[in-house]
Amino acid sequence: MSILVWCVIFAIVIFIAFVSTRMAAQDKEDGLHDTGLAIIEFNRAFPNEAIRQLQATANGQAVFVRLHDNKAGFMRNMQRHYSCHVIEPGRVRVLSSETGRGINIQFLDAPHQSGTFEFASAKEASEVSLWLLGNYVAAPDKVLPPQSSTVANGQ
């Protein structure tokens, strides 16, 4: 009788171990596809920044953040924590990837974050590149020179 009890206990322990490893593997696969988690983690790092929109990469390991004042932010899954930063205007270089569904980004302030980021579609990649384009030009460079008289305006 006692051998039967030990077999049942052993089977229960094996079942619990199997279920817990499956749950852990599922959490690892999720990455940053969960936008709620991305919002919480980014707001924990930057509590004074209001998020307008999020766009995750195809593998869910990175999220690009569009902020309220047309700035852009970036989050990357670093295994046990998330690396977040706000991209400063004029401190990023962007190129199209070879697949057309991604962008190659070079962060001048955080070179270790640079890389190629693939999205689910070319539309998502172009949208993120437009966010970065709006953030690409430094504020002093956005000021237009005063209008001068030209032949085009009849003066």
Residue pairs with C-beta under 8 A, 6 or more apart in sequence:
30 60
31 56
31 59
31 60
31 61
31 77
32 38
32 56
32 60
32 61
32 62
32 63
32 75
32 77
32 82
33 56
33 60
35 54
35 56
35 63
38 54
38 56
38 63
38 65
38 75
39 51
39 54
41 75
41 82
41 84
42 49
42 51
42 63
42 65
42 73
42 75
42 84
43 49
43 51
45 82
45 84
45 85
46 73
46 84
46 86
49 67
49 68
49 71
49 73
49 86
50 67
50 68
51 65
51 66
51 67
51 68
51 73
52 66
52 67
52 68
53 65
53 66
54 63
54 64
54 65
54 66
55 63
55 64
55 66
55 119
55 124
55 127
55 128
55 131
56 62
56 63
56 64
57 63
57 117
57 118
57 119
58 101
58 118
58 119
58 120
59 118
60 77
61 76
61 77
62 74
62 75
62 76
62 77
62 117
63 74
63 75
64 72
64 73
64 74
64 75
64 117
64 128
64 131
64 132
65 72
65 73
65 74
65 75
66 72
66 73
66 131
67 73
67 86
70 131
70 134
70 135
71 86
71 87
71 89
71 135
72 86
72 87
72 131
72 132
72 134
72 135
73 84
73 85
73 86
73 87
74 84
74 85
74 87
74 107
74 113
75 82
75 83
75 84
76 82
76 83
76 113
83 113
85 109
85 110
85 113
87 107
87 109
87 132
87 135
88 109
89 135
89 136
89 137
89 138
89 139
90 136
90 137
90 138
90 141
91 107
91 108
91 109
92 105
92 106
92 107
92 108
92 132
92 135
92 136
93 105
93 106
93 108
94 103
94 104
94 105
94 106
94 129
94 132
94 133
94 136
95 103
95 104
95 105
96 102
96 103
96 104
96 125
96 129
97 103
97 104
97 116
97 117
97 118
97 125
99 118
100 122
100 125
101 118
101 119
101 120
101 121
101 122
101 124
101 125
102 116
102 117
102 118
102 119
102 125
103 116
103 117
103 119
103 125
103 128
103 129
103 132
104 115
104 116
104 117
105 114
105 115
105 116
105 117
105 132
106 114
107 113
107 114
117 125
117 128
118 125
119 125
119 128
147 153
149 155
